[in-house]
Amino acid sequence: MNKLVVSPSPHVHSGNSIQKEMKSVLIALIPAYLVALYYFGVGALIVSVTSVLSCVLFEYLIQNFILKGEKTITDCSAIVTGLLLAFNLPSNLPIWIVIIGALVAIGVGKMSFGGLGNNPFNPALVGRVFLLISFPVQMTSWPRPIPFNPAYMDAETSATALTALKEHLENIPSALDMFIGNMGGSMGEVSTLALLLGFAYLLYRRTISWHIPITILSTVFVMTGIFYLVDPQTYASPLVHLMTGGLMLGAIFMATDFVTSPMTKRGMFVYGIGIGVITVVIRLFGSYPEGVSFAILIMNAFTPLINTYIKPKRFGEVRKK
């Protein structure tokens, strides 16, 4: 007698796979990576290659010798984590610190929870925040952008635009420089143009939806715009906040992580507003000039709660009045 087995939804396969989605993310990161190579030269290449290779190696070793499970390094998720971690680092960071960040990102942020699909926090941000807390001097020494810079460890450093705003300095980059990436900062966050090109590609491929990035950026724009209108001598314009720091990188590539973000559109709006509000509060009133990484990790922790209380109406369900 044949049994009818009914499995949980979804019942229709889209034809996509983890590997395909990860490759789409990697393609979307190419413009920002090329800008990083142009402005930070050899340092960007060394940091990115070290980060990617370390993440892949640590994932393989943990799966092979500790978890003893199926090897997943071919799904490209470790490569994406490694590249995103590198994008959140200065291009003059010593190799040994990059390796530690990769170990924390993969070993603590991902594999300690059971691997891809089980991690509650974005692994690359876990590694980045750990390094920021452990090595604050090295993590806040930003190389000055010099086209095809051959220097690595001895690269000339400068303040980021957010640091200049925080300390009321006058050497804030022009709007054009901020848009194309000619300013100090983490190697993958400096070019708004490159990141927007990646965003457009992800939307075209339907790898992500617009809800989280647009909600985050809109929230930051509105909040900083209010403060700017009240006191333009003290607070920067909202456009400056959108194009500086890791806001674009975080909103497009980090907050939209498939595993750590909400599943419903309403949940995405709540999640995005939360990230935007926390980011602005830290930037304007905290001692640290940037708050995107912390904001995303905090809202990652709220994602299970959002998914629990914000659900779509079940088929056939009758709402009680």
N, C-alpha and C positions, 0 to 999 in steps of 0.2 A: 504494500500500500504506500503510495507516494504521499509525503507530508508537504503541506504548504507552509513555507517558512517566510514570515514577514519580518523584515529587518527595519531598524529605524531609518528615518529619512536622513539625507536625500536619496532618492531612488534613481535619479538621472545623473549620469556622469558627464561633466562638462568637457572632458577631454584634456583638461589641464592636470598638471602634476606639480609636486613641490619643486622639482628640478626646473620645470618650465617657468614657474613663478619667480624663483630665485634668479634665474638667468635674465628675466625681464628687469628685475631690480638692478642687477649688475650692469645691464645695458643703460638703464636710466642714470646710473652713477658715472658713466663715462665722461660726460661734459664737465662735471665738477672735478673729476680726477685729472683731466687734461689741464684745467685751469690751475690745479694744485701743482702739477708738474711744471707748468710754465712759470709760476710766481715763486715757487719754493724749491724747484730743481731737484738736486740729488737727495736732499733731505726727505722730500715727499716720497721719492721712490724707495729709499731705504726703509722708512717707517712703514709704508704700506705693504711692501713685500714681507717684511719681518712679521707684521701683524697677521697677515693672511696665512702665511706658512705656519706660524705658531698656533693659530686657531685650528687649522686643519690637523696638525700633528697632535695637539692635545685632545681633540675630539676622538681621533683614532686610538690613541693610547688609552684613554679612559674607557672607551667601548671595548677594546681588546683585552685589557688586563684587569679592569675593575668591574664594569657592568657585564662583560662577556656576552653582549647581545649583538644584534645585527648591525653591521657597519653602515653608517649613514653619511659618510663624508662625500659620497658621490651626488648627494642631493643639492650641493652647492650652498647650503645654509651656513656652514662654517666659513666659507669664503665671504659671503655677505656680511656675517658678523665681523670677520677680520677687517674687511674694507671699511665698514661703518665705524668700527673702533678707531682705525687709523684716521678717518675723517674727523674724529673728535679729539685728535692729539696735535700738539705742536710738531712741526716738521723737523725740529732739532732735538727731539726727545731721545735720550740714550736707548740703545737697542735692548739692554737688559730690563729697562722699565717697560718698554713695549711688550716684551715677552711676559712679564708679570701681569700686565693688563690683559693679555690674551688668555693666560691661565685662569684668571679670575672670571673673565667673561664666559669662557667655555666651561671651566670646571665648577664654578660656583653659580653663575647666572643661568646656565643651561643644563649641563649634565647632572648636576646634583638633584635636579627636580625630575629627572627621567628623560631628558633630551627634548628635541623639538616637539612642540605641541603641548608640553607640560609646564614650561617655564612661565611663572607669573610676571616676571620682569624682563624688560628688553636686555638681552645679554651684553650687547655692546655698551649700553649706558651703565650697566653694573660695573663693567671693567673701567670705564671712564671715570665714574664717580669714585671708585676705590683708589685709582691713581691720583685723582685730584686731592683726596683727603690725605693720602699717604705721602705724596711727593708734590706739595703745593708750589714750591719754587720752580721745579722743572716743568710743571704742568701750566705755569702761567708766564713762561718766558717765550714770547711770541717772536719768531723771526720776521724781520722786515722783508716785504715782498721784493725780490730782485729777479727779473726774468732769467730763467735757466741758471739759477744760482748754483755754482759748483761747491759751495761750502755746505757743511753739515752741522757738526757740533759747534763750530765757531762762527755760526751765522750771526749777523748783527740783529739784535732784538729791538722791539718797539712795543708801545702800548697799543692795545686794541681800541676800537672806536668806543666800545662800552666802558672800558676803563677810563678813557679820556673824558667821557661824559660824567662818570662817577666822581672823578677827581677835578672836574671843571677845568680841564685842559683845553687849549685852543687848537691843537693839531688834530682836528677831526677830519677824516677823509671827505672828499666831495661826494655828492650823490652819484656821480658817474663812476668814481673809483669804487664805491660800495656796491654798485650794481654789477660791475664787471669783475670785481674781486681784488682790486689793487689796494689791499690793506692787510694789517696783521690779524692773526686769529688762527684757529684750528685749520688744518690744511684743507678740509673739505667743506668748510662752512662759509668761505669768504665771498663766493660769487653768487649773487642772487639770480643773475641771468642763467648760469649753468644749472642751478638747482630747479629753476622754473622749466627749463627744457626737459629735465628729467621728470618733473611732475607731469608735464604734458604727455610724455611718452607713456607713463604709467596709467594715466587716464585713458589714453588711446588703446592700450592693451587690456584695459579693465582689470589691471592688477590690483589697484586700489580705487576707492571712490573719493569724491571731492569733499565729503562731509567733514571729516576730521581736520584736514589741513585748512580748509576755508574757515571753519569755525574757530580754530586756534588763531589764525591770522586776523580774522575779523574782530575777535575779542580783544586781542592786543592792540589793534588799530583804534578801536573805540575807546578803550580805557586810557591809553596813552594820549589819545587825542583830547580827551576831557581835561587831563592834567595840563596838556600843552596850551589849551585855550584859557585855562585859569591862570597859569603862570608860565608864559613862554620863555622867560629869562632863566628859569630853574629847570624846566623839563624840556627834553628834546621832542621834536616833531614825531608823530607816529610813523612816518616813512623811514626815519632813521632807525627806529626800533625794529621795523620789519626787515631792514636790510643789514642789520648788524648782529653779531653773535651767532648762536646756533639755532635761531628761531626757524629759518627756512628749512635747514637740514633736519631739525627735530620734527617740525610739523609734517614734512613730506615723507621722510624716510624712517623716522624712529617711532613717532606716535602711531603710525599706521601699521605697525607690526601686526601680522595676522593673529598671532597667539595672544598678545597682551592688550588688544584693544576690543571694545564692545562689538557685539554682533549685529545689533539693530541700529537703524538710522537715528532714532530718538536717543538711544544710548550713546551714539557717536557724538551727538550734539552736546549732551551733558559732559561727556569725557573731554571734548575739545574746549568747551567753556572753562572747565576746571583747570586744564593745562594753561590756557591763556591767562586766567586770573592769577594763578600761582606765579607764573612767569613774571607778570607785571609787578606784583607785590614784592617779589625778591629783587627785581631790577631797581625799583624805585625806592624801596624802604629797607632792603637788606644791606649787609656790608659787602656781600659778593656781587659783582656787577652783572652776572649772568644767572639765569634760573631755569632755563629750559630743561636741562637734564633732570634736575630735581623735580620739576613739575611733572614730567612724563612718568618718572618712577613712582611718584606719589599717586598719580591717577591710575597707573598700572595696578596698584594695590586695590583700587576701588572698582576695577573692571568686573570681578566676579559679582560684587554687590549690584552694580549697574545691570549686568546680565540677568540677575535674579529678579529685580524689581521692575525692569523695563523690558517687557516681552511683547511680541506681536500677538494679536488675537488668534487663538487656535481655531482651526477650521471647525465650524459648527458650534462654536462657543457662543453662549448668550450672556451678555454682560448684565450683572445685577445693578439695578438702579439704586 
